Amino acid sequence: MHIAKADIPTRLNVPGAVARQLPDFGTPEGPLGAEYFSLAAGTDMAPLLQGLAHDACHAPHWGYLISGQVEVGYTDGGRERCAAGDLFYWPAGHSVRVDSDAELIMFSPQAEHSEVIEHIRSKLALA
């Protein structure tokens, strides 16, 4: 199976952020979403995650940073930077701030991450 970036349905399209999400990439372990994010420098997800448990994303993500640089903050106080070319795993309980324009691919448990995306949409009054 394969899909072109342009064919992945857009779930969020606001200044500074475009989130494309293929809702069921399907695995034996359960529905896994394939996601392609384009995020502008200065984008900070923390304010959009307020109201979720621990004010953080509760979905784990596995992915690859195609371009740019991001800083990930965790609810335990830890921080890390990811740069273009990095593979990553972000466990539940994180937020992201974009240091330089970034494009990334993520794979996430669909139920959990769809809840987060819908929360963000409602904060932006897009629901």
C-alpha positions, 0 to 999 in steps of 0.5 A: 500500500502507498499513498501520495502526500496530496491524497492524505486527507487534511484534518487541520489547516490553519496558519502555521500548521497543516495536519494530514491524517490517514485514519486507518493504516491498519496493523495487527495490533490495531488501527494505526494512523499515518500522519504528515505534518507541516509546521511553521517556525514558532508553532507551539502546541502547548496552548492548544493541548490545555484541557487534556490530561496533564495539558499534554498529548496523550497519544504516543508517536513514532516518526521521522523528521523530514526537515526543520527542528522541534523541541519536545517537552514532557510532563516529567519535565524532560526536554529533547530536540529533534532535527531533520533526519531524526527518527523519533518516539514520543511517548504519551505526555508531551508537547511540541514547539517548532524551532524552524519550519518542520515537516514530519511523518508520524504513526500514532494509535488512531483513537488516541490521536484523533481525540487530540486532533479534535480537541485542537480543532475545538480550541481553534473553533474548527470542530 
